[in-house]
Amino acid sequence: MKRIIRQCFIAVGILVAIGAWYVFQFGYLVSDMSALHSPSGNKQIPQVDLINRGAYLIRVANCGGCHTALGGAPFAGGRIIPTQFGQFVAPNITPDVQTGIGSWTADDFWRALHFGQSPDGRLLYPAFPYPSYTLVSREDADAMFAYLQHLPAIHQPSAPHQLKFPYYLRPLLSIWRALFFRPQSYQPDPAQSTLWNRGAYLVNGLGHCSGCHGSRNMLGATINGEQLHGAVMPVVEWYAPSLVRFDEAHLGAMSEEQAKRLLTTGIADQAALTGPMADVFADSLQYYSQADVDALVSYLRSLPATAMANIDQTNNDTVPMTVKPEVMARWMAQGEALYKTHCADCHGTSGQGVSNIYPALAHNNAVQMTNIANPIRLILYGGFPPTSIRNPRPYGMPPYGPVLSDDEVALVLTYIRHSWGNHGDAVSSATVNHYRNAPVN
């Protein structure tokens, strides 16, 4: 009986909290609703130009990456997005009136991007990245909507999300939003160039880079000030490296030419886009105009580097091992033998690689990072840089999981992490085994 009473008090407390937060949240939403009917500035643009502009912006925002299921019709939804909270299912955003957004208005679309709210007033889950899209301008939102309304209407009902308790209780979003979300618009920094501001708008708004690269709290909200600090991607267990650490993926660690090459071809001398980032490149990044690539590079190379001491160590998955010198010497000899047999033909006897074909492993941050999920997965499952307009036939890496044991993968990666000037901790076979049993995608 006491347990039932206690549960009732907890339930009442939750409902009261929801009501209080909802009133608070409704207040700040209403205060910003004047932006809903702000003029877009697109009235003088011919419709065909508006649609073409929207097509480009939809690719920049990578809307198809979520709203197109594998083998499905473009933008008809159905793609499952796995998270630690359950499975979200991306909805149909074609102009079908019954199952898509054919009955929406430009104001409705703007409300979804800017406020995270559907036309019927329902609050949207932040799996739809409106915390980033809120920065998208009204002009860009209208162009995107014009393009989506121009698509063929696909009649495909959107499947419901499959979420764990209590996350399927949509009213709880009021609390989440009151704590972690404020509608806002991008405000250019007058101290920076037009190019830099365009890059900031793309990275933090349309490109929503923090969706993968942002450190998050236990409720899935991006931590303030850590939008690009790197994060383990839940469920799929890839690591989105930090864009503010020179020892991870800060573009300032490579030349401007190399940075632009990486973002336009998917590969540079000491880096290649693989895993989920290869999908982002294939669906979105490769279509960026050269001017927008230049803007990305301008902004990302300017970011202040964060000291390692200030980085959240929960992103790490290795524990420094105290290894006796004679044991390390034996491991290095065994790892070198494996490297010569399986790796040297492509990556070179000294890890030098082949320019624009096989990335160098010497002085390569990707193989030295404390979180080693990505190199282990690439050794086990192989991978290709993304096929792109500028690199239509990339060279790939075969999977060695069927060939090498966990011990052998650990040995060869330990050798790579300790050779040619690289500085990384030794890798254990237990860590390798963890990723051998992780989801492939």
Secondary structure, 3 states (H helix, E strand, C coil): CHHHHHHHHHHHHHHHHHHHHHHHHHHHHHHCHHHHHCCCCCCCCCHHHHHHHHHHHHHHCCHHHHHECCCCCCCCECCEEEECCEEEECCCCCCCCCCCCCCCCHHHHHHHHHHCECCCCCECCCCCCHHHHCCCCHHHHHHHHHHHHHCCCCCCCCCCCEECCCCCCHHHHHHHHHHHCCCCCCCCCCCCCHHHHHHHHHHHHHCCCHHHHCCECCCCCECCCCCCCCEECCCCCCEECCCCCCCCCCHHHCCHHHHHHHHHHCEECCEECCCHHHHHHHHCHHHCCHHHHHHHHHHHHHCCCCCHHHCCHHHCCCCCCCCCHHHHHHHHHHHHHHHHHHCHHHHCCCCCCECCCECCCCCCHHHHCCCCHHHHHHHHHCECCCCCCCCCCCCCECCCCCCCCHHHHHHHHHHHHCCCCCCCCCCCHHHHHHHHCCCCC
